[in-house]
Structures are given as structure tokens and as C-alpha cells.
């Protein structure tokens, strides 16, 4: 399964981003193929509609799940309507979140 | 006809108060004046003038996009063109329009090769016209009044630039009919869309500020915006004797603008304001 984690920096020790729309990076993690890549979020500088633009980026990566600290109402709705599950209210580093996710699976 | 904007980066510097007093001053000089309240999210010039907004003279509509699924081929061109990020499309799904982000610019309709985007009219605001009958003050010179046009956005409308554009259009044709000498646009605070829409095409912008750090910071922003829009500026320093104005003077110099007027703090104006007798105050 492919999942997305919003992150502050492009490395595994970075904290998970507290926001979705203007999160600096998205980690796209393909858990079966052990394929990980950080995607830059082009929406960080947008004045309005950053959540929608960020969701567009995430959706095009064909992920099934988004993990983030917090997410705006618009982005949440469009992600869920696209069949993507959203888990918010998560803190910690990317590494910790990944391990916790694998354990709880 | 002179088109003058009364604007300020910072809120609460006295835009509306000065706009109203300035209109009154011009009337006393025997000019035909139209004051346009472009602060459509919270218009209050009518309150300062003791007026009520009754029947709207005109309703403002915009055309929001609406998808015809029969014609849509899901090509995604509309998503790419939208500068407001108001269109979302999941892979192989129909695009979704998010109304509260949409500025109704029509770009998606223009770009759609299959003519799949139709439009849906929706009211976003109203225009009111008030005649301010002669100055109630005994000192009033001519007894001539002036016109007030008020733009008001509908509650919950987030993108109010289009409201301002249409209010301005209405005001300009109104001014032409009435052979107005001075048309004053009282803008919203800030440097965002509705302010830009109000400033565009003006012959002069009075930028109101106050001698505080925030007043200085926001003056820099508004002067920068006016330079970009090629609108000449003059600065009015309100409550000029209260703070430290060195920062303001520096910024004014940087933009080659000038401080046109310094208005000292006055308890009299506050009292008149709260009694709804603002027009009794003489702006020199």
C-alpha cells in the first residue's frame, strides 16, 4: 500500500508536519516495494487554496492514506471523496510514525 | 472627472472618517462629489453619515462554473488553468469546483475544449445609493449635497474582488450621468484583491497611516502596491502628533511620495464621530 506523510523536512528524522496544505514535503511511501520518496509541496507559498493544490499533488501519487498533524476541511473532503483515508492529530518524527504504522497496521 | 482612492494598508487609521470629511470639504468648495464605499465586506460610510441602506439599486451577480458531465472528457485542463486552486480532480474522476475559492474569472470555461463547463448565476452583493442632503452643520457653505454609493458583499462570500469591480463600474457610469467632478473610492484595509480592484485606474491614492510601527510597516506595503499598479500616491498622517514619525518619513522618501497632510489627534472629532455629527468637523 502507498501512503503519504506530510513532513517538515525531506528526511526520516524530520517531524511530521502539523499542517497539510502548506507542509513543506510529502513522503510518499510504497510499503510493499520499500520505495520511499520525498515530494516537494508546490502549494506552500499559495495565499489561498493551498489545501486543494496540495491534495492534487498527493492524489496524483495514487496513495491510499494520508497521515498529518492537522488538515483543513476542504482538503479533507476532497481527499476522502477521492477514496483516500485521512489520519490527523499525529505527532512525532517520520521514522516513529512509520514504525508505529507498521506495528498497528 | 478625478478618480481618487482613499486607502491604507493598516486598518483603523481613519480611511472612512477622512473619506467622508474629504467629500464634505470638496462639496463646500462647490464641487460635485460622489463617494463610493468599496469596503464591501464591512461598509460603514453610510453609518458615519447617519444614513440607512434601504432598497438596493442593483444586485451583483457572478457566473460560477458548473460541470456538464455528459460533455466532460476529464482532460484536466481546467484544473491546470485555475489560479485560485478552486478546481480539484482525482485521477480518472470528474473535476470538482470549490465555490468558496472561486473568483468566477471564467478561465476554466474559456479553456475547456469540449465546452463542458457551463455557468450558474449567483448573487454575491448589492449596491445602494444614498443622497446625502446638504451638510447639517450651520457652517455649511453651499448647502449642496453629495452622493454615496455603497457596495455590500453578501455574507459568506469569500472572494469579494468581483463585488468591488462591479460597484466601481456602476459608480463610474453613475458619475458620468451626474457630471461628477470628484469620485472618491473608500477602499478596504489591506493589499488584497478587493483593495487592488478599488485602486486600479485611479488618478491618485491617498494612503492614510499613523505614526506607529505597524502603521509604518503597512504603509510600505500599500505604497509598494500602488507603485505596481502605477497609481500616484500622497500620504496622510493621522494622529500625527502622537507617535514617532521618523519611520514613516523614511518610507515616504523611499517611494518618492510625500506627506500631504498631518492631522493632529483631536478629542473633538472623536466626540462628533460618536454623536453621528462627523460632518460638523472641518478638515482643513
Interface residues (C-beta under 8 A of the other chain):
Chain A: X43 X46 X48 X49 X50 X52 X53 X55 X56 X59 X60 X62 X74 X78 X81 X82 X83
Chain B: X79 X84 X85 X86 X87 X88 X89 X90 X91 X93 X96 X98 X101
